[in-house]
């Protein structure tokens, strides 16, 4: 029992180090009022609960429908956007939380929260609280070193009687590369895969990927998580997401309604 307590304390400590290094560089957290899998804004009060749980860590949390202060309105790179991913299966509700920067890169991804409750609202709340439970030990301290990326193509011609003071950081782009808990480049994911039911090709799409069927075209978007071998698949036209794992032999294993589907990589 004592060893378990020590192990949990160690894991919590590691989370704090990772979260501190990843999130402290950003001043704001923006939560969507309606996630992609929801049919109405704040359904089951899931969005409000997200905001509440994150705000407990002294994060400045806004809804995407709230009025923004001037600094984040002029520089969106001061904020991270929260993306709640529903990877529920037939017998459990599973949620994961991604934090994306202004370039749509996942800066931090939480562990998967899981609930077996049959009541939708209770299940979603339980899964979200579990996914974000490590934030109970994290306190946000803004370091004022968030990425500065101010680009404005509008040309301004000052009149003769106007005086302008230009900050030395106004034309500077600062990109922070996180080394703790960073998401690696999974270049070996690219290629063609097939089983006896379907074939597709994995292609790069920005910092993420997409699945391309030889006849239909794009059939899914694939997003990275904090683990290099685990991905989230969002099938085109479907609200629910699924987990995908790269097997030791290079095959792809994707969760489905009828179990795990394995796709072998073609040479």
VOVOKE-936174 format. One record per residue (C-alpha): residue number from 1; x, z, y. Coordinates in pm, whole numbers. Example, Ala and Ser with C-alpha at 12.3 -4.5 7.8 and 13.67 -1.06 7.14 Angstrom:
<site 1; <1230; 780; -450>>
<site 2; <1367; 714; -106>>
***
This chain:
<site 1; <0; 0; 0>>
<site 2; <283; 90; 235>>
<site 3; <452; -244; 164>>
<site 4; <130; -430; 245>>
<site 5; <97; -249; 579>>
<site 6; <460; -332; 664>>
<site 7; <405; -696; 569>>
<site 8; <92; -723; 785>>
<site 9; <275; -564; 1076>>
<site 10; <559; -814; 1032>>
<site 11; <317; -1109; 1028>>
<site 12; <142; -978; 1339>>
<site 13; <477; -940; 1510>>
<site 14; <575; -1297; 1424>>
<site 15; <244; -1421; 1564>>
<site 16; <305; -1239; 1891>>
<site 17; <650; -1397; 1924>>
<site 18; <509; -1744; 1853>>
<site 19; <205; -1707; 2076>>
<site 20; <413; -1553; 2353>>
<site 21; <658; -1843; 2355>>
<site 22; <389; -2110; 2323>>
<site 23; <106; -1987; 2546>>
<site 24; <278; -1793; 2824>>
<site 25; <393; -2118; 2986>>
<site 26; <31; -2205; 3070>>
<site 27; <-185; -2044; 3336>>
<site 28; <-533; -2140; 3217>>
<site 29; <-725; -2192; 2895>>
<site 30; <-1020; -2433; 2907>>
<site 31; <-1297; -2396; 2649>>
<site 32; <-1549; -2674; 2591>>
<site 33; <-1912; -2578; 2646>>
<site 34; <-1997; -2799; 2350>>
<site 35; <-1760; -2871; 2060>>
<site 36; <-1772; -3204; 1879>>
<site 37; <-1956; -3066; 1577>>
<site 38; <-2223; -2888; 1784>>
<site 39; <-2560; -3049; 1855>>
<site 40; <-2618; -2851; 2176>>
<site 41; <-2407; -2658; 2430>>
<site 42; <-2295; -2313; 2317>>
<site 43; <-2493; -2333; 1993>>
<site 44; <-2479; -1999; 1805>>
<site 45; <-2300; -1866; 2121>>
<site 46; <-1980; -1992; 1957>>
<site 47; <-1828; -2119; 2282>>
<site 48; <-1905; -1796; 2466>>
<site 49; <-1750; -1597; 2181>>
<site 50; <-1437; -1814; 2196>>
<site 51; <-1403; -1745; 2568>>
<site 52; <-1466; -1372; 2522>>
<site 53; <-1211; -1328; 2241>>
<site 54; <-937; -1517; 2427>>
<site 55; <-1005; -1337; 2756>>
<site 56; <-935; -1004; 2582>>
<site 57; <-570; -1112; 2570>>
<site 58; <-558; -1136; 2952>>
<site 59; <-581; -1515; 2939>>
<site 60; <-760; -1686; 3228>>
<site 61; <-1034; -1867; 3035>>
<site 62; <-1267; -2126; 3188>>
<site 63; <-1545; -2341; 3052>>
<site 64; <-1493; -2713; 3107>>
<site 65; <-1816; -2704; 3309>>
<site 66; <-1688; -2434; 3549>>
<site 67; <-1555; -2517; 3897>>
<site 68; <-1174; -2536; 3878>>
<site 69; <-938; -2378; 4129>>
<site 70; <-727; -2615; 4339>>
<site 71; <-405; -2566; 4142>>
<site 72; <-541; -2669; 3802>>
<site 73; <-763; -2937; 3957>>
<site 74; <-453; -3101; 4107>>
<site 75; <-231; -3028; 3807>>
<site 76; <-418; -3028; 3473>>
<site 77; <-90; -2951; 3296>>
<site 78; <-129; -2587; 3400>>
<site 79; <-400; -2555; 3136>>
<site 80; <-442; -2577; 2762>>
<site 81; <-767; -2708; 2618>>
<site 82; <-922; -2527; 2323>>
<site 83; <-1032; -2740; 2031>>
<site 84; <-1240; -2570; 1763>>
<site 85; <-1214; -2754; 1431>>
<site 86; <-1489; -2715; 1171>>
<site 87; <-1344; -2767; 822>>
<site 88; <-1629; -2604; 635>>
<site 89; <-1705; -2686; 273>>
<site 90; <-2016; -2649; 61>>
<site 91; <-1966; -2279; -11>>
<site 92; <-1788; -2144; 298>>
<site 93; <-1760; -2182; 674>>
<site 94; <-1403; -2246; 789>>
<site 95; <-1275; -2276; 1145>>
<site 96; <-937; -2333; 1305>>
<site 97; <-845; -2332; 1674>>
<site 98; <-605; -2581; 1832>>
<site 99; <-459; -2552; 2182>>
<site 100; <-383; -2895; 2332>>
<site 101; <-181; -2966; 2647>>
<site 102; <-244; -3229; 2915>>
<site 103; <-77; -3493; 2694>>
<site 104; <-313; -3410; 2407>>
<site 105; <-31; -3253; 2205>>
<site 106; <-116; -2951; 1991>>
<site 107; <92; -2667; 2134>>
<site 108; <-45; -2397; 1907>>
<site 109; <-277; -2386; 1605>>
<site 110; <-430; -2071; 1459>>
<site 111; <-474; -1989; 1095>>
<site 112; <-801; -2083; 926>>
<site 113; <-1084; -1830; 950>>
<site 114; <-1322; -1827; 654>>
<site 115; <-1668; -1679; 595>>
<site 116; <-1901; -1702; 296>>
<site 117; <-2207; -1578; 483>>
<site 118; <-2514; -1798; 431>>
<site 119; <-2644; -1732; 782>>
<site 120; <-2500; -1998; 1015>>
<site 121; <-2449; -1788; 1328>>
<site 122; <-2299; -1495; 1137>>
<site 123; <-2072; -1727; 937>>
<site 124; <-1941; -1908; 1245>>
<site 125; <-1880; -1581; 1429>>
<site 126; <-1698; -1425; 1133>>
<site 127; <-1480; -1732; 1079>>
<site 128; <-1391; -1755; 1449>>
<site 129; <-1305; -1386; 1477>>
<site 130; <-1080; -1410; 1171>>
<site 131; <-909; -1722; 1306>>
<site 132; <-842; -1549; 1639>>
<site 133; <-787; -1194; 1511>>
<site 134; <-414; -1198; 1582>>
<site 135; <-498; -1234; 1953>>
<site 136; <-593; -866; 1935>>
<site 137; <-220; -786; 1951>>
<site 138; <-125; -1054; 2205>>
<site 139; <-120; -1009; 2582>>
<site 140; <-72; -1314; 2798>>
<site 141; <197; -1308; 3067>>
<site 142; <215; -1629; 3266>>
<site 143; <578; -1731; 3318>>
<site 144; <511; -1989; 3592>>
<site 145; <701; -2247; 3392>>
<site 146; <414; -2464; 3273>>
<site 147; <474; -2838; 3257>>
<site 148; <447; -2987; 3604>>
<site 149; <316; -3340; 3591>>
<site 150; <168; -3457; 3918>>
<site 151; <113; -3829; 3934>>
<site 152; <-94; -3995; 4203>>
<site 153; <-94; -4370; 4246>>
<site 154; <-271; -4347; 4584>>
<site 155; <-37; -4440; 4866>>
<site 156; <-51; -4217; 5173>>
<site 157; <69; -4340; 5509>>
<site 158; <108; -4040; 5742>>
<site 159; <38; -4093; 6108>>
<site 160; <308; -4030; 6365>>
<site 161; <174; -3689; 6467>>
<site 162; <138; -3548; 6115>>
<site 163; <401; -3333; 5949>>
<site 164; <433; -3308; 5570>>
<site 165; <630; -3055; 5369>>
<site 166; <717; -3186; 5024>>
<site 167; <793; -2933; 4753>>
<site 168; <1107; -3000; 4551>>
<site 169; <897; -2983; 4236>>
<site 170; <634; -3232; 4347>>
<site 171; <805; -3529; 4182>>
<site 172; <953; -3339; 3892>>
<site 173; <825; -3359; 3540>>
<site 174; <914; -3052; 3338>>
<site 175; <848; -3076; 2969>>
<site 176; <879; -2760; 2764>>
<site 177; <988; -2811; 2407>>
<site 178; <888; -2515; 2194>>
<site 179; <1115; -2436; 1902>>
<site 180; <917; -2148; 1754>>
<site 181; <619; -2256; 1550>>
<site 182; <662; -2617; 1662>>
<site 183; <479; -2889; 1476>>
<site 184; <728; -3124; 1313>>
<site 185; <720; -3501; 1307>>
<site 186; <579; -3610; 974>>
<site 187; <709; -3965; 961>>
<site 188; <686; -3980; 579>>
<site 189; <307; -3967; 609>>
<site 190; <292; -4331; 720>>
<site 191; <212; -4589; 455>>
<site 192; <-55; -4714; 216>>
<site 193; <-250; -4492; -27>>
<site 194; <-514; -4553; -292>>
<site 195; <-711; -4411; -582>>
<site 196; <-972; -4572; -807>>
<site 197; <-1239; -4546; -534>>
<site 198; <-1071; -4632; -206>>
<site 199; <-752; -4748; -38>>
<site 200; <-630; -4702; 318>>
<site 201; <-322; -4709; 538>>
<site 202; <-198; -4419; 751>>
<site 203; <-89; -4537; 1095>>
<site 204; <46; -4346; 1393>>
<site 205; <-189; -4285; 1684>>
<site 206; <-10; -4117; 1972>>
<site 207; <115; -3783; 1840>>
<site 208; <-137; -3792; 1554>>
<site 209; <-255; -4046; 1295>>
<site 210; <-551; -4254; 1179>>
<site 211; <-670; -4393; 845>>
<site 212; <-727; -4768; 834>>
<site 213; <-936; -4929; 558>>
<site 214; <-825; -5287; 471>>
<site 215; <-1177; -5426; 525>>
<site 216; <-1370; -5177; 737>>
<site 217; <-1093; -5082; 979>>
<site 218; <-1054; -4728; 1115>>
<site 219; <-1228; -4470; 895>>
<site 220; <-1080; -4140; 1017>>
<site 221; <-859; -3961; 1269>>
<site 222; <-590; -3730; 1133>>
<site 223; <-463; -3434; 1336>>
<site 224; <-156; -3218; 1286>>
<site 225; <-170; -2844; 1231>>
<site 226; <100; -2579; 1259>>
<site 227; <206; -2661; 901>>
<site 228; <387; -2992; 850>>
<site 229; <216; -3067; 518>>
<site 230; <-138; -2974; 624>>
<site 231; <-360; -3198; 837>>
<site 232; <-719; -3212; 956>>
<site 233; <-918; -3527; 880>>
<site 234; <-1212; -3621; 1102>>
<site 235; <-1407; -3895; 925>>
<site 236; <-1565; -4154; 1155>>
<site 237; <-1936; -4088; 1204>>
<site 238; <-1927; -3741; 1047>>
<site 239; <-1938; -3406; 1228>>
<site 240; <-1748; -3202; 971>>
<site 241; <-1372; -3218; 934>>
<site 242; <-1172; -3184; 613>>
<site 243; <-830; -3054; 517>>
<site 244; <-562; -3294; 395>>
<site 245; <-236; -3193; 226>>
<site 246; <76; -3389; 137>>
<site 247; <155; -3320; -228>>
<site 248; <505; -3265; -367>>
<site 249; <497; -3621; -505>>
<site 250; <401; -3769; -167>>
<site 251; <33; -3815; -254>>
<site 252; <-247; -3713; -17>>
<site 253; <-505; -3457; -125>>
<site 254; <-823; -3459; 84>>
<site 255; <-1109; -3210; 46>>
<site 256; <-1445; -3371; -27>>
<site 257; <-1800; -3268; -111>>
<site 258; <-1727; -3330; -479>>
<site 259; <-1386; -3160; -484>>
<site 260; <-1034; -3267; -393>>
<site 261; <-964; -3641; -385>>
<site 262; <-605; -3749; -451>>
<site 263; <-460; -4072; -312>>
<site 264; <-128; -4199; -448>>
<site 265; <122; -4353; -210>>
<site 266; <197; -4718; -272>>
<site 267; <559; -4824; -283>>
***
